[in-house]
Amino acid sequence: MQKSLALVRGHILTVARNKTALEEISDGGLLIDDKGSIVKTGDFLSLQKDYPWAAIRDHSGSYILPSFFDTHIHFPQLDMIGSCAEELLLWLQRYTFPREAAFRGKNEFVREAAKNFVDELVANGTTTAVVYSSSCGDATDLLFEEFERRGIRGIIGKTSMDRHCPPEIAVDMQKDRQWTDDLIRRWHGKDERLYYALTPRFAPSCSHELMTMLSDMHKAYPDVYMQTHYAENKNEIAWVKELFPESQSYLDVYDTRGLLGDKTILAHSIHTNDDDEKLLLERNVVICHCPTSNLFLGSGLFQTQSYIRQGQRVTLGTDVGAGTTFSLWQTMNEAYKVAQLRGERISPAQLLALATVSSAEALGFAKLGRLDAGFSADYQVIDGCTRGILD
């Protein structure tokens, strides 16, 4: 009995196994089985000849690429893109915190915002996102529901914060623990698409007691992810030193609480020294480069190639709303410019790898990120006739 197969036709573009070159087939085909796995890739006409019963999905003239990974983005900040301020800490106080206060409860506003947020991800070719939600557990639950409804992959966390923020978004430790526990039990690992991330906003927003509670939660649920901000801004680093004088460094605040590991995603990581970088490598953390937000807020220039040479696991994030676009194409574009400003060279293949297979590997999705036999058929189609490739 012949297996049920689909044959997708188009201009196939993917990253080679070594991540330093691109592989493309101008009139290519993806042969996909009924479980959504790629059986073969190759010349379309040859595959059609060998598998004449396969159902054709014809995207002739369009590009077919692996879907994108956005490894750092904020759900409540969709409507504040382009809100300018002098630097990070003022931007948080002036725009971010007041905006996030609206994302409370299970109501139509939050539900519609979640729909719009996922719409933007999908429209930009992103099917896996690592997301900061608001500090409200109910709003976070709605966001999970929308990801589930749309069938895309999400690593999502309710933001934990209990100080240095307006009372409307501060959550006391016991309520935070209850919400976090409920969300983990309901969503983590669901359908092998939805996962929870412990999400301290950043060290200054978390009391010592809250950081200890998050450490305890991490021990209780060792398979959950952990995401936070780190070393984004020099004023932020100085503030951490004031708030945690007992810690040897900003990174030590997280490390001494057991929050650094191979499922930890640290956004930014711009202003680091040799000791920091050695510890990042030892703990095998994921470092997320957010070029559009780093440039928008004037935070600094990320050392992409230096980190890659060290063997660090580097990914890309849009960081909406300090980040100015949902587009990973534009994010790659800005990452290229940042590398140029640092006197480094980064190739198109390396950039595409950061947005696809490197992120997939870093997050533990071994069968995603490339268009090759044995990988899941998680792909995007770009119609160059109706949309510029870098829009």
C-alpha positions as CSV (number, residue, x, y, z in Angstrom):
1,M,0.0,0.0,0.0
2,Q,1.4,3.4,-1.0
3,K,2.1,5.8,1.8
4,S,0.2,9.1,1.9
5,L,2.7,11.8,0.7
6,A,2.8,15.4,-0.2
7,L,5.3,17.0,-2.6
8,V,5.9,20.7,-2.0
9,R,7.3,22.6,-5.0
10,G,9.3,25.9,-4.8
11,H,12.7,27.5,-4.6
12,I,14.2,25.8,-1.6
13,L,16.6,27.7,0.6
14,T,18.1,26.3,3.8
15,V,21.3,26.4,5.8
16,A,24.0,23.7,5.2
17,R,24.8,21.4,8.1
18,N,28.0,23.3,8.8
19,K,26.0,26.5,9.2
20,T,28.5,28.5,7.1
21,A,26.9,28.0,3.6
22,L,23.5,28.1,2.0
23,E,21.9,25.2,0.1
24,E,19.3,26.0,-2.5
25,I,17.4,24.2,-5.2
26,S,15.8,26.5,-7.7
27,D,13.0,24.1,-8.7
28,G,13.0,22.0,-5.6
29,G,10.7,19.6,-3.8
30,L,10.0,18.6,-0.3
31,L,8.5,15.2,0.0
32,I,6.5,15.0,3.3
33,D,4.9,12.1,5.0
34,D,1.5,12.0,6.8
35,K,3.3,12.7,10.1
36,G,4.7,16.0,8.9
37,S,8.3,14.8,8.5
38,I,10.4,15.5,5.4
39,V,11.2,12.2,3.7
40,K,13.4,13.6,0.9
41,T,14.5,16.9,-0.7
42,G,15.7,17.4,-4.2
43,D,14.8,18.3,-7.7
44,F,11.0,18.6,-8.0
45,L,10.6,16.8,-11.4
46,S,12.8,13.9,-10.2
47,L,10.8,13.5,-7.0
48,Q,7.5,13.7,-9.0
49,K,8.7,11.0,-11.3
50,D,9.7,8.7,-8.4
51,Y,6.5,9.5,-6.4
52,P,3.7,10.1,-8.9
53,W,1.0,9.6,-6.4
54,A,2.2,12.4,-4.0
55,A,-0.3,15.3,-3.7
56,I,1.3,18.4,-5.1
57,R,1.5,21.7,-3.3
58,D,2.7,24.0,-6.0
59,H,4.5,27.2,-4.8
60,S,6.4,27.7,-8.1
61,G,8.2,31.0,-8.1
62,S,8.1,31.3,-4.4
63,Y,10.8,30.7,-1.8
64,I,10.5,28.0,0.7
65,L,12.6,28.3,3.9
66,P,12.6,26.9,7.4
67,S,10.2,28.8,9.6
68,F,11.8,31.4,11.9
69,F,12.5,31.3,15.7
70,D,12.1,34.5,17.7
71,T,13.9,33.8,21.0
72,H,13.0,37.0,22.8
73,I,9.8,39.1,22.4
74,H,7.3,40.8,24.7
75,F,3.6,40.1,24.3
76,P,2.3,43.2,26.0
77,Q,4.5,45.6,24.0
78,L,3.0,45.2,20.5
79,D,1.3,48.6,20.5
80,M,4.3,50.5,21.9
81,I,6.9,49.9,19.1
82,G,8.8,53.1,18.4
83,S,8.1,54.7,21.8
84,C,11.3,56.6,22.3
85,A,13.2,57.4,25.5
86,E,16.7,58.3,26.4
87,E,17.7,54.8,27.5
88,L,16.4,51.5,28.9
89,L,15.5,52.3,32.5
90,L,13.7,55.5,31.5
91,W,11.9,53.7,28.7
92,L,10.6,51.1,31.1
93,Q,9.2,53.7,33.5
94,R,7.8,56.0,30.9
95,Y,6.2,53.6,28.4
96,T,6.6,49.9,29.2
97,F,5.3,49.5,32.8
98,P,2.2,51.7,32.2
99,R,1.4,49.7,29.0
100,E,1.8,46.3,30.6
101,A,-0.6,47.3,33.4
102,A,-3.4,47.0,30.9
103,F,-2.7,43.2,30.4
104,R,-4.5,42.0,33.4
105,G,-7.2,39.3,33.7
106,K,-9.1,37.2,31.1
107,N,-10.9,39.8,29.1
108,E,-11.6,40.7,25.5
109,F,-8.8,43.3,25.3
110,V,-6.2,40.7,26.3
111,R,-7.8,38.0,24.1
112,E,-7.7,40.3,21.0
113,A,-4.2,41.4,21.8
114,A,-3.1,37.8,21.9
115,K,-4.7,37.1,18.5
116,N,-3.0,40.2,17.0
117,F,0.3,39.1,18.5
118,V,0.2,35.6,17.0
119,D,-1.1,37.0,13.7
120,E,2.1,39.2,13.5
121,L,4.4,36.3,14.3
122,V,2.9,34.0,11.7
123,A,2.7,36.8,9.1
124,N,6.5,37.2,9.5
125,G,7.3,33.5,9.1
126,T,7.8,32.9,12.8
127,T,6.4,29.6,14.2
128,T,8.4,29.4,17.4
129,A,8.7,32.2,19.9
130,V,10.1,32.7,23.3
131,V,7.8,35.2,24.9
132,Y,7.6,37.4,27.9
133,S,3.9,37.8,28.9
134,S,2.7,40.3,31.4
135,S,2.9,39.8,35.2
136,C,-0.7,38.5,35.3
137,G,-1.2,34.7,35.2
138,D,-4.7,35.0,33.7
139,A,-3.4,37.1,30.8
140,T,-0.6,34.6,30.3
141,D,-3.1,31.7,30.3
142,L,-5.0,33.5,27.4
143,L,-1.8,33.8,25.5
144,F,-1.1,30.1,25.8
145,E,-4.6,29.4,24.6
146,E,-4.0,31.5,21.5
147,F,-0.8,29.7,20.7
148,E,-2.5,26.4,21.1
149,R,-5.4,27.5,18.9
150,R,-3.1,28.6,16.1
151,G,-0.8,25.5,16.4
152,I,2.5,27.3,16.7
153,R,5.2,26.7,19.2
154,G,5.7,28.8,22.2
155,I,8.0,29.0,25.2
156,I,6.1,31.5,27.4
157,G,6.5,32.9,30.9
158,K,4.5,35.1,33.2
159,T,6.8,38.0,34.1
160,S,7.9,37.9,37.8
161,M,8.5,41.2,39.5
162,D,7.7,42.6,42.9
163,R,9.7,45.9,43.2
164,H,10.8,49.0,41.4
165,C,7.7,49.0,39.3
166,P,4.1,50.4,39.6
167,P,1.9,48.5,42.1
168,E,-0.5,47.6,39.2
169,I,2.1,45.2,37.8
170,A,3.9,44.1,40.9
171,V,2.9,40.6,42.1
172,D,3.6,39.4,45.7
173,M,5.7,36.3,46.0
174,Q,2.9,33.9,47.1
175,K,0.5,34.9,44.3
176,D,3.4,34.7,41.8
177,R,4.2,31.2,43.0
178,Q,0.6,30.1,42.7
179,W,0.2,31.5,39.2
180,T,3.5,30.0,38.0
181,D,2.7,26.6,39.5
182,D,-0.7,26.6,37.8
183,L,0.7,27.6,34.4
184,I,3.5,25.0,34.5
185,R,1.1,22.2,35.4
186,R,-1.4,23.2,32.7
187,W,0.9,24.1,29.8
188,H,4.5,22.9,30.1
189,G,5.1,20.2,27.4
190,K,1.5,20.3,26.1
191,D,1.3,18.8,22.6
192,E,5.1,19.0,22.4
193,R,4.5,22.6,21.3
194,L,3.9,24.7,24.4
195,Y,6.4,25.1,27.2
196,Y,6.8,27.3,30.3
197,A,9.7,29.6,31.1
198,L,10.4,31.0,34.5
199,T,10.6,34.7,33.8
200,P,12.2,37.1,36.3
201,R,11.9,40.4,34.4
202,F,15.5,41.3,35.4
203,A,17.3,41.3,38.7
204,P,16.4,44.9,39.7
205,S,12.7,44.1,39.5
206,C,13.0,41.1,41.8
207,S,13.5,41.1,45.5
208,H,15.9,38.7,47.1
209,E,13.0,36.8,48.4
210,L,11.4,36.5,44.9
211,M,14.7,35.4,43.4
212,T,14.9,32.7,46.1
213,M,11.3,31.6,45.3
214,L,12.2,31.3,41.6
215,S,15.2,29.3,42.5
216,D,13.0,26.9,44.4
217,M,10.6,26.7,41.5
218,H,13.5,25.9,39.2
219,K,14.5,23.0,41.5
220,A,10.9,21.8,41.7
221,Y,10.5,21.9,37.9
222,P,14.0,21.3,36.4
223,D,12.8,20.8,32.9
224,V,11.2,24.2,32.5
225,Y,13.0,27.0,30.6
226,M,14.3,30.2,32.3
227,Q,14.4,33.5,30.5
228,T,15.6,36.9,31.7
229,H,17.4,40.1,30.7
230,Y,21.1,40.4,31.3
231,A,23.8,43.1,30.8
232,E,21.8,45.2,28.4
233,N,22.6,48.6,29.7
234,K,25.5,50.1,31.7
235,N,23.1,51.9,34.1
236,E,21.3,48.6,34.7
237,I,24.5,46.9,35.6
238,A,25.4,49.6,38.1
239,W,22.0,49.4,39.6
240,V,22.3,45.6,40.0
241,K,25.6,46.2,41.9
242,E,23.8,48.5,44.3
243,L,20.8,46.1,44.8
244,F,22.8,42.9,45.2
245,P,26.1,44.0,46.9
246,E,26.8,40.5,48.1
247,S,27.0,39.2,44.5
248,Q,30.3,39.1,42.7
249,S,28.7,40.2,39.4
250,Y,25.4,40.7,37.7
251,L,25.6,37.2,36.3
252,D,26.4,35.9,39.8
253,V,22.9,37.0,40.9
254,Y,21.4,34.4,38.7
255,D,24.1,31.8,39.0
256,T,24.2,31.5,42.8
257,R,20.5,30.8,42.7
258,G,20.9,28.0,40.2
259,L,19.1,29.8,37.4
260,L,21.8,29.4,34.8
261,G,21.8,26.2,32.7
262,D,21.3,24.8,29.2
263,K,17.6,25.8,29.2
264,T,18.4,29.4,30.2
265,I,17.9,32.2,27.6
266,L,19.6,35.5,28.4
267,A,18.6,38.4,26.3
268,H,21.2,41.0,25.3
269,S,24.4,40.0,27.2
270,I,26.2,43.0,25.7
271,H,28.4,44.4,28.4
272,T,30.4,41.4,29.6
273,N,33.9,40.6,30.6
274,D,36.2,37.5,30.3
275,D,34.9,36.1,33.6
276,D,31.3,36.5,32.6
277,E,31.9,34.9,29.2
278,K,33.7,32.0,30.8
279,L,30.8,31.4,33.1
280,L,28.2,31.7,30.3
281,L,30.1,29.0,28.4
282,E,30.5,26.7,31.5
283,R,26.7,26.9,32.2
284,N,25.9,26.4,28.5
285,V,23.3,29.1,28.5
286,V,21.6,30.5,25.4
287,I,22.5,34.1,24.5
288,C,19.9,36.0,22.5
289,H,21.1,38.8,20.3
290,C,18.4,41.6,20.0
291,P,19.9,44.1,17.5
292,T,17.0,46.3,16.7
293,S,16.2,47.0,20.4
294,N,19.9,47.4,21.3
295,L,20.2,50.1,18.6
296,F,16.9,51.7,19.3
297,L,17.7,52.2,23.0
298,G,21.4,52.9,22.4
299,S,22.3,50.0,24.6
300,G,25.4,48.8,22.8
301,L,26.9,46.5,20.1
302,F,26.6,42.8,20.6
303,Q,29.7,40.7,19.9
304,T,28.2,38.1,17.6
305,Q,31.3,36.6,16.1
306,S,33.3,36.6,19.3
307,Y,30.6,34.7,21.1
308,I,30.3,32.2,18.2
309,R,34.1,31.6,18.2
310,Q,33.9,31.0,21.9
311,G,31.4,28.3,21.3
312,Q,28.5,30.2,22.9
313,R,25.0,29.3,21.8
314,V,23.7,32.4,20.1
315,T,20.2,33.1,18.8
316,L,18.2,36.0,17.5
317,G,15.3,37.9,19.0
318,T,13.2,40.8,17.8
319,D,12.6,42.1,21.4
320,V,9.4,43.9,20.4
321,G,8.5,46.5,21.7
322,A,12.0,48.1,22.2
323,G,12.7,46.1,19.1
324,T,11.2,47.8,16.1
325,T,9.9,44.9,14.0
326,F,8.5,41.4,14.1
327,S,10.5,40.6,11.0
328,L,13.5,38.2,11.5
329,W,14.6,39.4,8.1
330,Q,15.0,43.0,9.4
331,T,16.5,41.6,12.6
332,M,19.1,39.8,10.6
333,N,19.7,43.0,8.6
334,E,20.4,44.9,11.8
335,A,22.6,42.1,13.2
336,Y,24.7,42.4,10.0
337,K,25.1,46.2,10.5
338,V,26.1,45.7,14.2
339,A,28.8,43.2,13.2
340,Q,30.0,45.7,10.6
341,L,30.2,48.5,13.2
342,R,32.3,46.1,15.4
343,G,34.6,45.4,12.5
344,E,33.4,41.8,12.2
345,R,32.1,40.0,9.2
346,I,29.0,37.8,9.4
347,S,27.7,35.9,6.4
348,P,24.1,35.6,5.2
349,A,24.3,31.9,5.9
350,Q,25.4,32.5,9.5
351,L,22.6,35.0,9.9
352,L,20.0,32.7,8.6
353,A,21.3,29.9,10.8
354,L,20.8,32.2,13.9
355,A,17.2,32.7,12.9
356,T,16.6,29.0,12.2
357,V,18.7,25.9,13.0
358,S,21.0,27.5,15.6
359,S,17.9,28.6,17.6
360,A,16.2,25.3,17.1
361,E,19.3,23.4,18.5
362,A,19.7,25.9,21.3
363,L,16.1,25.4,22.5
364,G,16.3,21.6,22.2
365,F,14.3,21.1,19.0
366,A,16.7,18.8,17.1
367,K,14.3,18.1,14.2
368,L,13.5,21.8,13.4
369,G,15.4,24.6,11.6
370,R,16.5,22.9,8.3
371,L,14.8,21.6,5.3
372,D,16.3,18.1,5.1
373,A,15.3,14.5,5.3
374,G,14.4,13.5,8.9
375,F,13.4,17.1,9.9
376,S,9.9,18.3,10.6
377,A,8.2,20.1,7.7
378,D,8.0,23.4,9.5
379,Y,8.5,25.8,6.6
380,Q,7.4,29.2,5.4
381,V,6.6,30.3,1.8
382,I,7.6,33.7,0.6
383,D,5.9,35.0,-2.5
384,G,8.3,37.4,-4.1
385,C,5.7,38.6,-6.5
386,T,3.5,40.1,-3.8
387,R,5.9,40.8,-1.0
388,G,9.5,42.1,-1.0
389,I,11.7,39.4,0.5
390,L,13.0,41.8,3.2
391,D,9.7,43.6,4.0
